[in-house]
Amino acid sequence: MIELTANAQKSLDHYLHQARAYLKGAKSVDAAEVEQNITEHIENELAGAAEPVSADELETVLQKLGSPQQWVPEEELPWWRKMIIRVQTGPEDWRLAYISFGLFVFGVLLLPTGAILIAGGFIAAQAALSVVEDPTQLKAQKWLLYPSLMTVYLALLGLLLALPLLALVPLAYDLEHTLRDRFKVGDDMPYWWAACSVIVGSLGLWWLIQGIVLLGRPNIPKVLFRPFADGFNRKWALTLICVGIVVLVGSLVVLNVVCERYFTF
């Protein structure tokens, strides 16, 4: 075998790896024979060249050979094999897209423990986004990346918007009997009207605070929810502030009416 430089050997190994990935699923082609033919062709082309052969010289020969996938008709391969080949030999962004979608599918099938796989798919999707400067360049890849991204983003959005509920709802159940005795409320319906008013009002206050923060830092959603929140601006923050104020004031009005009618202070 002709002596190659380290970079040239790496290029040859990569080419042969791609060829093996295609040939492994082929029925009408002898993989070992094709690999031997490739090696013999390269040796014949480089016969007489100064050793060790550089990566540039080897690359010229590999370009003459053509793409590794030419050695077997792709239509002969099953769909799952084509997907695996895409992962093994395709561009980095496509590999990450297939990995992300695969982890998402298996994660959904294996829920609830599959949530770990969905998280892994989300990380792969984020890595794919980092490969391209402009998310609009993703084109067809977005259909492989968006399932993982949207699943995690929707869960995160729900958590951010409803965070007070995690603490206030259990607290309302724990304090029911204590507060009903304290304010001499015999029926549980007035108590829960008041409790729900406090909970909803807290949500309104939480949205008001978030809106104020986003008004000063409109880039936060763009970072957290890339690329879906690229169009976020201060108008959305103002809308959240207005909704928060309306919900907060409405809840306070309801709470005041319920307390005056049913609670004894």
ZADO-1210 file (C-alpha; in nm, 4 decimals, padded with zeros to 6 digits):
<atoms>
<atom x="00.0000" y="00.0000" z="00.0000" code="MET" pos="1"/>
<atom x="00.1273" y="00.3463" z="-00.0867" code="ILE" pos="2"/>
<atom x="00.2329" y="00.5503" z="00.2163" code="GLU" pos="3"/>
<atom x="-00.0025" y="00.8391" z="00.2949" code="LEU" pos="4"/>
<atom x="00.0250" y="01.1425" z="00.5177" code="THR" pos="5"/>
<atom x="-00.1918" y="01.1484" z="00.8297" code="ALA" pos="6"/>
<atom x="-00.4481" y="01.3808" z="00.6674" code="ASN" pos="7"/>
<atom x="-00.4530" y="01.1749" z="00.3483" code="ALA" pos="8"/>
<atom x="-00.5091" y="00.8543" z="00.5462" code="GLN" pos="9"/>
<atom x="-00.7949" y="01.0231" z="00.7309" code="LYS" pos="10"/>
<atom x="-00.9566" y="01.1225" z="00.4001" code="SER" pos="11"/>
<atom x="-00.9219" y="00.7694" z="00.2641" code="LEU" pos="12"/>
<atom x="-01.0673" y="00.6150" z="00.5813" code="ASP" pos="13"/>
<atom x="-01.3623" y="00.8530" z="00.5633" code="HIS" pos="14"/>
<atom x="-01.4273" y="00.7667" z="00.1976" code="TYR" pos="15"/>
<atom x="-01.4127" y="00.3927" z="00.2687" code="LEU" pos="16"/>
<atom x="-01.6368" y="00.4365" z="00.5738" code="HIS" pos="17"/>
<atom x="-01.8988" y="00.6050" z="00.3575" code="GLN" pos="18"/>
<atom x="-01.8690" y="00.3345" z="00.0924" code="ALA" pos="19"/>
<atom x="-01.9120" y="00.0582" z="00.3543" code="ARG" pos="20"/>
<atom x="-02.2212" y="00.2317" z="00.4920" code="ALA" pos="21"/>
<atom x="-02.3886" y="00.2089" z="00.1512" code="TYR" pos="22"/>
<atom x="-02.2600" y="-00.1346" z="00.0592" code="LEU" pos="23"/>
<atom x="-02.3710" y="-00.2944" z="00.3859" code="LYS" pos="24"/>
<atom x="-02.7354" y="-00.2828" z="00.2773" code="GLY" pos="25"/>
<atom x="-02.6782" y="-00.3854" z="-00.0838" code="ALA" pos="26"/>
<atom x="-02.7730" y="-00.7356" z="-00.1990" code="LYS" pos="27"/>
<atom x="-02.6406" y="-00.7345" z="-00.5533" code="SER" pos="28"/>
<atom x="-02.2931" y="-00.6008" z="-00.4729" code="VAL" pos="29"/>
<atom x="-02.0005" y="-00.7690" z="-00.2961" code="ASP" pos="30"/>
<atom x="-01.8826" y="-00.5086" z="-00.0439" code="ALA" pos="31"/>
<atom x="-01.5367" y="-00.6617" z="00.0047" code="ALA" pos="32"/>
<atom x="-01.4765" y="-00.6784" z="-00.3686" code="GLU" pos="33"/>
<atom x="-01.5807" y="-00.3156" z="-00.4228" code="VAL" pos="34"/>
<atom x="-01.3556" y="-00.1964" z="-00.1394" code="GLU" pos="35"/>
<atom x="-01.0641" y="-00.3902" z="-00.2866" code="GLN" pos="36"/>
<atom x="-01.1299" y="-00.2373" z="-00.6290" code="ASN" pos="37"/>
<atom x="-01.1339" y="00.1116" z="-00.4749" code="ILE" pos="38"/>
<atom x="-00.8024" y="00.0507" z="-00.3010" code="THR" pos="39"/>
<atom x="-00.6398" y="-00.0934" z="-00.6158" code="GLU" pos="40"/>
<atom x="-00.7646" y="00.1986" z="-00.8240" code="HIS" pos="41"/>
<atom x="-00.6143" y="00.4493" z="-00.5800" code="ILE" pos="42"/>
<atom x="-00.2797" y="00.2638" z="-00.5790" code="GLU" pos="43"/>
<atom x="-00.2710" y="00.2582" z="-00.9596" code="ASN" pos="44"/>
<atom x="-00.3519" y="00.6281" z="-00.9819" code="GLU" pos="45"/>
<atom x="-00.0825" y="00.7197" z="-00.7312" code="LEU" pos="46"/>
<atom x="00.1853" y="00.4861" z="-00.8653" code="ALA" pos="47"/>
<atom x="00.5086" y="00.6782" z="-00.9002" code="GLY" pos="48"/>
<atom x="00.3953" y="00.9667" z="-00.6815" code="ALA" pos="49"/>
<atom x="00.6306" y="01.0954" z="-00.4140" code="ALA" pos="50"/>
<atom x="00.5601" y="00.9373" z="-00.0769" code="GLU" pos="51"/>
<atom x="00.4063" y="01.0037" z="00.1600" code="PRO" pos="52"/>
<atom x="00.1166" y="01.1102" z="-00.0641" code="VAL" pos="53"/>
<atom x="-00.0481" y="01.4356" z="00.0476" code="SER" pos="54"/>
<atom x="-00.4167" y="01.4847" z="00.1176" code="ALA" pos="55"/>
<atom x="-00.4539" y="01.7119" z="-00.1872" code="ASP" pos="56"/>
<atom x="-00.3136" y="01.4455" z="-00.4218" code="GLU" pos="57"/>
<atom x="-00.5403" y="01.1803" z="-00.2750" code="LEU" pos="58"/>
<atom x="-00.8420" y="01.4103" z="-00.2943" code="GLU" pos="59"/>
<atom x="-00.7865" y="01.4482" z="-00.6699" code="THR" pos="60"/>
<atom x="-00.8022" y="01.0712" z="-00.7102" code="VAL" pos="61"/>
<atom x="-01.1122" y="01.0413" z="-00.4876" code="LEU" pos="62"/>
<atom x="-01.2899" y="01.3060" z="-00.6930" code="GLN" pos="63"/>
<atom x="-01.2239" y="01.1004" z="-01.0050" code="LYS" pos="64"/>
<atom x="-01.3715" y="00.7967" z="-00.8309" code="LEU" pos="65"/>
<atom x="-01.6893" y="00.9890" z="-00.7529" code="GLY" pos="66"/>
<atom x="-01.9296" y="00.9720" z="-00.4604" code="SER" pos="67"/>
<atom x="-01.9106" y="00.6621" z="-00.2342" code="PRO" pos="68"/>
<atom x="-02.2833" y="00.6060" z="-00.2822" code="GLN" pos="69"/>
<atom x="-02.2393" y="00.5387" z="-00.6532" code="GLN" pos="70"/>
<atom x="-02.1350" y="00.1802" z="-00.5830" code="TRP" pos="71"/>
<atom x="-02.4902" y="00.0664" z="-00.5104" code="VAL" pos="72"/>
<atom x="-02.8276" y="00.1890" z="-00.6407" code="PRO" pos="73"/>
<atom x="-02.9962" y="00.3716" z="-00.3506" code="GLU" pos="74"/>
<atom x="-03.3394" y="00.2485" z="-00.4570" code="GLU" pos="75"/>
<atom x="-03.2247" y="-00.1000" z="-00.3644" code="GLU" pos="76"/>
<atom x="-03.1993" y="00.0001" z="00.0001" code="LEU" pos="77"/>
<atom x="-03.4950" y="-00.0049" z="00.2448" code="PRO" pos="78"/>
<atom x="-03.6152" y="00.3290" z="00.3817" code="TRP" pos="79"/>
<atom x="-03.4692" y="00.2679" z="00.7273" code="TRP" pos="80"/>
<atom x="-03.1333" y="00.1892" z="00.5745" code="ARG" pos="81"/>
<atom x="-03.1408" y="00.5140" z="00.3772" code="LYS" pos="82"/>
<atom x="-03.2075" y="00.7027" z="00.7015" code="MET" pos="83"/>
<atom x="-02.9139" y="00.5347" z="00.8757" code="ILE" pos="84"/>
<atom x="-02.6900" y="00.6210" z="00.5801" code="ILE" pos="85"/>
<atom x="-02.8005" y="00.9829" z="00.6018" code="ARG" pos="86"/>
<atom x="-02.6952" y="00.9844" z="00.9664" code="VAL" pos="87"/>
<atom x="-02.3622" y="00.8152" z="00.8953" code="GLN" pos="88"/>
<atom x="-02.2542" y="00.9989" z="00.5829" code="THR" pos="89"/>
<atom x="-02.4697" y="01.3082" z="00.5369" code="GLY" pos="90"/>
<atom x="-02.3806" y="01.6677" z="00.6200" code="PRO" pos="91"/>
<atom x="-02.3540" y="01.7470" z="00.9906" code="GLU" pos="92"/>
<atom x="-02.6817" y="01.9411" z="01.0060" code="ASP" pos="93"/>
<atom x="-02.8748" y="01.6554" z="00.8408" code="TRP" pos="94"/>
<atom x="-02.7196" y="01.3998" z="01.0739" code="ARG" pos="95"/>
<atom x="-02.8256" y="01.6012" z="01.3755" code="LEU" pos="96"/>
<atom x="-03.1747" y="01.6435" z="01.2298" code="ALA" pos="97"/>
<atom x="-03.2218" y="01.2671" z="01.1890" code="TYR" pos="98"/>
<atom x="-03.0798" y="01.1996" z="01.5350" code="ILE" pos="99"/>
<atom x="-03.3158" y="01.4579" z="01.6864" code="SER" pos="100"/>
<atom x="-03.6215" y="01.3119" z="01.5150" code="PHE" pos="101"/>
<atom x="-03.5243" y="00.9548" z="01.6006" code="GLY" pos="102"/>
<atom x="-03.4812" y="01.0360" z="01.9688" code="LEU" pos="103"/>
<atom x="-03.8148" y="01.2198" z="01.9677" code="PHE" pos="104"/>
<atom x="-04.0038" y="00.9256" z="01.8153" code="VAL" pos="105"/>
<atom x="-03.8543" y="00.6702" z="02.0555" code="PHE" pos="106"/>
<atom x="-03.9090" y="00.9117" z="02.3433" code="GLY" pos="107"/>
<atom x="-04.2811" y="00.9413" z="02.2669" code="VAL" pos="108"/>
<atom x="-04.3134" y="00.5631" z="02.2370" code="LEU" pos="109"/>
<atom x="-04.1396" y="00.5068" z="02.5703" code="LEU" pos="110"/>
<atom x="-04.3111" y="00.7775" z="02.7782" code="LEU" pos="111"/>
<atom x="-04.2846" y="00.8621" z="03.0628" code="PRO" pos="112"/>
<atom x="-03.9215" y="00.7451" z="03.0857" code="THR" pos="113"/>
<atom x="-03.8831" y="00.8452" z="02.7199" code="GLY" pos="114"/>
<atom x="-03.8845" y="01.2087" z="02.8299" code="ALA" pos="115"/>
<atom x="-03.5071" y="01.1708" z="02.8645" code="ILE" pos="116"/>
<atom x="-03.4849" y="01.0774" z="02.4954" code="LEU" pos="117"/>
<atom x="-03.7032" y="01.3749" z="02.3979" code="ILE" pos="118"/>
<atom x="-03.4641" y="01.5978" z="02.5929" code="ALA" pos="119"/>
<atom x="-03.1760" y="01.4391" z="02.4016" code="GLY" pos="120"/>
<atom x="-03.3565" y="01.5091" z="02.0747" code="GLY" pos="121"/>
<atom x="-03.3990" y="01.8703" z="02.1828" code="PHE" pos="122"/>
<atom x="-03.0247" y="01.9024" z="02.2469" code="ILE" pos="123"/>
<atom x="-02.9494" y="01.7545" z="01.9036" code="ALA" pos="124"/>
<atom x="-03.1952" y="01.9977" z="01.7451" code="ALA" pos="125"/>
<atom x="-03.0265" y="02.2898" z="01.9206" code="GLN" pos="126"/>
<atom x="-02.6907" y="02.1663" z="01.7910" code="ALA" pos="127"/>
<atom x="-02.8347" y="02.1551" z="01.4379" code="ALA" pos="128"/>
<atom x="-02.9542" y="02.5140" z="01.4756" code="LEU" pos="129"/>
<atom x="-02.6061" y="02.6203" z="01.5802" code="SER" pos="130"/>
<atom x="-02.4626" y="02.4761" z="01.2565" code="VAL" pos="131"/>
<atom x="-02.6614" y="02.7187" z="01.0394" code="VAL" pos="132"/>
<atom x="-02.6360" y="03.0952" z="01.0751" code="GLU" pos="133"/>
<atom x="-02.9917" y="03.1570" z="00.9567" code="ASP" pos="134"/>
<atom x="-03.2702" y="02.9141" z="01.0684" code="PRO" pos="135"/>
<atom x="-03.4495" y="02.9783" z="00.7382" code="THR" pos="136"/>
<atom x="-03.1697" y="02.7785" z="00.5732" code="GLN" pos="137"/>
<atom x="-03.3001" y="02.4619" z="00.7396" code="LEU" pos="138"/>
<atom x="-03.5651" y="02.4101" z="00.4693" code="LYS" pos="139"/>
<atom x="-03.6802" y="02.0445" z="00.4857" code="ALA" pos="140"/>
<atom x="-03.4745" y="01.9754" z="00.7973" code="GLN" pos="141"/>
<atom x="-03.7188" y="02.1751" z="01.0072" code="LYS" pos="142"/>
<atom x="-03.9743" y="01.8927" z="00.9871" code="TRP" pos="143"/>
<atom x="-03.7214" y="01.6697" z="01.1637" code="LEU" pos="144"/>
<atom x="-03.6125" y="01.9305" z="01.4181" code="LEU" pos="145"/>
<atom x="-03.9398" y="02.1014" z="01.5088" code="TYR" pos="146"/>
<atom x="-04.1091" y="01.8088" z="01.6928" code="PRO" pos="147"/>
<atom x="-03.8407" y="01.8007" z="01.9643" code="SER" pos="148"/>
<atom x="-03.8106" y="02.1780" z="01.9772" code="LEU" pos="149"/>
<atom x="-04.1850" y="02.2457" z="01.9994" code="MET" pos="150"/>
<atom x="-04.2438" y="01.9762" z="02.2626" code="THR" pos="151"/>
<atom x="-03.9805" y="02.1177" z="02.4967" code="VAL" pos="152"/>
<atom x="-04.0671" y="02.4805" z="02.4184" code="TYR" pos="153"/>
<atom x="-04.4383" y="02.4301" z="02.4872" code="LEU" pos="154"/>
<atom x="-04.3585" y="02.2598" z="02.8187" code="ALA" pos="155"/>
<atom x="-04.1215" y="02.5444" z="02.9099" code="LEU" pos="156"/>
<atom x="-04.3734" y="02.8106" z="02.8044" code="LEU" pos="157"/>
<atom x="-04.6476" y="02.6476" z="03.0108" code="GLY" pos="158"/>
<atom x="-04.4157" y="02.6318" z="03.3116" code="LEU" pos="159"/>
<atom x="-04.3147" y="02.9964" z="03.2796" code="LEU" pos="160"/>
<atom x="-04.6734" y="03.1189" z="03.2423" code="LEU" pos="161"/>
<atom x="-04.8277" y="02.8996" z="03.5123" code="ALA" pos="162"/>
<atom x="-04.5458" y="02.8840" z="03.7668" code="LEU" pos="163"/>
<atom x="-04.7548" y="03.0277" z="04.0593" code="PRO" pos="164"/>
<atom x="-05.0036" y="02.7411" z="04.0221" code="LEU" pos="165"/>
<atom x="-04.7406" y="02.4887" z="04.1318" code="LEU" pos="166"/>
<atom x="-04.7233" y="02.6485" z="04.4751" code="ALA" pos="167"/>
<atom x="-05.0660" y="02.8091" z="04.5250" code="LEU" pos="168"/>
<atom x="-05.2973" y="02.5204" z="04.4283" code="VAL" pos="169"/>
<atom x="-05.1482" y="02.2708" z="04.6791" code="PRO" pos="170"/>
<atom x="-05.1352" y="02.5509" z="04.9381" code="LEU" pos="171"/>
<atom x="-05.5050" y="02.6267" z="04.8875" code="ALA" pos="172"/>
<atom x="-05.5926" y="02.2620" z="04.9615" code="TYR" pos="173"/>
<atom x="-05.3671" y="02.2504" z="05.2676" code="ASP" pos="174"/>
<atom x="-05.5112" y="02.5700" z="05.4191" code="LEU" pos="175"/>
<atom x="-05.8777" y="02.5081" z="05.3384" code="GLU" pos="176"/>
<atom x="-05.9956" y="02.3956" z="05.6815" code="HIS" pos="177"/>
<atom x="-05.7705" y="02.6383" z="05.8681" code="THR" pos="178"/>
<atom x="-05.8944" y="02.9426" z="05.6755" code="LEU" pos="179"/>
<atom x="-06.2589" y="02.8347" z="05.6776" code="ARG" pos="180"/>
<atom x="-06.2453" y="02.8097" z="06.0566" code="ASP" pos="181"/>
<atom x="-06.0536" y="03.1352" z="06.0882" code="ARG" pos="182"/>
<atom x="-06.3032" y="03.3360" z="05.8797" code="PHE" pos="183"/>
<atom x="-06.6118" y="03.1352" z="05.9839" code="LYS" pos="184"/>
<atom x="-06.6979" y="03.0065" z="05.6379" code="VAL" pos="185"/>
<atom x="-06.9298" y="02.7081" z="05.6689" code="GLY" pos="186"/>
<atom x="-06.9624" y="02.6157" z="05.3007" code="ASP" pos="187"/>
<atom x="-06.6602" y="02.5222" z="05.0909" code="ASP" pos="188"/>
<atom x="-06.7919" y="02.6993" z="04.7771" code="MET" pos="189"/>
<atom x="-06.7245" y="03.0578" z="04.9014" code="PRO" pos="190"/>
<atom x="-06.3782" y="02.9498" z="05.0151" code="TYR" pos="191"/>
<atom x="-06.2892" y="02.8141" z="04.6719" code="TRP" pos="192"/>
<atom x="-06.4302" y="03.1241" z="04.5020" code="TRP" pos="193"/>
<atom x="-06.1931" y="03.3282" z="04.7160" code="ALA" pos="194"/>
<atom x="-05.9026" y="03.0838" z="04.6713" code="ALA" pos="195"/>
<atom x="-05.9439" y="03.0759" z="04.2926" code="CYS" pos="196"/>
<atom x="-05.9584" y="03.4551" z="04.2867" code="SER" pos="197"/>
<atom x="-05.6284" y="03.4731" z="04.4737" code="VAL" pos="198"/>
<atom x="-05.4699" y="03.2117" z="04.2470" code="ILE" pos="199"/>
<atom x="-05.5886" y="03.3781" z="03.9254" code="VAL" pos="200"/>
<atom x="-05.4889" y="03.7195" z="04.0600" code="GLY" pos="201"/>
<atom x="-05.1418" y="03.5831" z="04.1350" code="SER" pos="202"/>
<atom x="-05.1186" y="03.4644" z="03.7757" code="LEU" pos="203"/>
<atom x="-05.2135" y="03.8125" z="03.6583" code="GLY" pos="204"/>
<atom x="-04.9466" y="03.9671" z="03.8834" code="LEU" pos="205"/>
<atom x="-04.6915" y="03.7119" z="03.7567" code="TRP" pos="206"/>
<atom x="-04.7721" y="03.7961" z="03.3929" code="TRP" pos="207"/>
<atom x="-04.7474" y="04.1672" z="03.4748" code="LEU" pos="208"/>
<atom x="-04.3998" y="04.1159" z="03.6203" code="ILE" pos="209"/>
<atom x="-04.2928" y="03.9038" z="03.3229" code="GLN" pos="210"/>
<atom x="-04.4232" y="04.1654" z="03.0804" code="GLY" pos="211"/>
<atom x="-04.2249" y="04.4385" z="03.2550" code="ILE" pos="212"/>
<atom x="-03.9075" y="04.2270" z="03.2419" code="VAL" pos="213"/>
<atom x="-03.9587" y="04.1454" z="02.8736" code="LEU" pos="214"/>
<atom x="-04.0276" y="04.5096" z="02.7979" code="LEU" pos="215"/>
<atom x="-03.6722" y="04.5855" z="02.9036" code="GLY" pos="216"/>
<atom x="-03.5211" y="04.2590" z="02.7745" code="ARG" pos="217"/>
<atom x="-03.7097" y="04.1639" z="02.4556" code="PRO" pos="218"/>
<atom x="-03.4276" y="03.9323" z="02.3451" code="ASN" pos="219"/>
<atom x="-03.4938" y="03.6794" z="02.6231" code="ILE" pos="220"/>
<atom x="-03.7689" y="03.4911" z="02.4304" code="PRO" pos="221"/>
<atom x="-03.5538" y="03.4948" z="02.1157" code="LYS" pos="222"/>
<atom x="-03.2819" y="03.3102" z="02.3040" code="VAL" pos="223"/>
<atom x="-03.5099" y="03.0726" z="02.4971" code="LEU" pos="224"/>
<atom x="-03.7396" y="02.9816" z="02.2072" code="PHE" pos="225"/>
<atom x="-03.5161" y="03.0051" z="01.8996" code="ARG" pos="226"/>
<atom x="-03.6193" y="03.0137" z="01.6156" code="PRO" pos="227"/>
<atom x="-03.9927" y="03.0456" z="01.6937" code="PHE" pos="228"/>
<atom x="-03.9686" y="03.3732" z="01.8858" code="ALA" pos="229"/>
<atom x="-03.7474" y="03.5611" z="01.6409" code="ASP" pos="230"/>
<atom x="-04.0359" y="03.8010" z="01.5758" code="GLY" pos="231"/>
<atom x="-04.0897" y="03.8835" z="01.9439" code="PHE" pos="232"/>
<atom x="-04.0872" y="04.2565" z="02.0216" code="ASN" pos="233"/>
<atom x="-04.2010" y="04.5011" z="02.2883" code="ARG" pos="234"/>
<atom x="-04.5586" y="04.4955" z="02.1568" code="LYS" pos="235"/>
<atom x="-04.5914" y="04.1384" z="02.2818" code="TRP" pos="236"/>
<atom x="-04.4517" y="04.2455" z="02.6190" code="ALA" pos="237"/>
<atom x="-04.7065" y="04.5275" z="02.6395" code="LEU" pos="238"/>
<atom x="-04.9837" y="04.2821" z="02.5528" code="THR" pos="239"/>
<atom x="-04.8729" y="04.0533" z="02.8362" code="LEU" pos="240"/>
<atom x="-04.8695" y="04.3522" z="03.0740" code="ILE" pos="241"/>
<atom x="-05.2223" y="04.4527" z="02.9735" code="CYS" pos="242"/>
<atom x="-05.3547" y="04.0972" z="03.0109" code="VAL" pos="243"/>
<atom x="-05.1871" y="04.0709" z="03.3507" code="GLY" pos="244"/>
<atom x="-05.3450" y="04.3952" z="03.4720" code="ILE" pos="245"/>
<atom x="-05.6930" y="04.2948" z="03.3520" code="VAL" pos="246"/>
<atom x="-05.6694" y="03.9518" z="03.5156" code="VAL" pos="247"/>
<atom x="-05.5288" y="04.0948" z="03.8395" code="LEU" pos="248"/>
<atom x="-05.7931" y="04.3693" z="03.8711" code="VAL" pos="249"/>
<atom x="-06.0769" y="04.1331" z="03.7785" code="GLY" pos="250"/>
<atom x="-05.9634" y="03.8804" z="04.0387" code="SER" pos="251"/>
<atom x="-05.9408" y="04.1464" z="04.3084" code="LEU" pos="252"/>
<atom x="-06.2958" y="04.2597" z="04.2318" code="VAL" pos="253"/>
<atom x="-06.4294" y="03.9038" z="04.2589" code="VAL" pos="254"/>
<atom x="-06.2305" y="03.8442" z="04.5790" code="LEU" pos="255"/>
<atom x="-06.3699" y="04.1624" z="04.7348" code="ASN" pos="256"/>
<atom x="-06.7298" y="04.0659" z="04.6534" code="VAL" pos="257"/>
<atom x="-06.6863" y="03.7113" z="04.7906" code="VAL" pos="258"/>
<atom x="-06.5176" y="03.8287" z="05.1096" code="CYS" pos="259"/>
<atom x="-06.7829" y="04.0921" z="05.1831" code="GLU" pos="260"/>
<atom x="-07.0663" y="03.8446" z="05.1315" code="ARG" pos="261"/>
<atom x="-06.9372" y="03.5259" z="05.2912" code="TYR" pos="262"/>
<atom x="-06.6381" y="03.5977" z="05.5164" code="PHE" pos="263"/>
<atom x="-06.6505" y="03.7259" z="05.8718" code="THR" pos="264"/>
<atom x="-06.3441" y="03.9226" z="05.9811" code="PHE" pos="265"/>
</atoms>
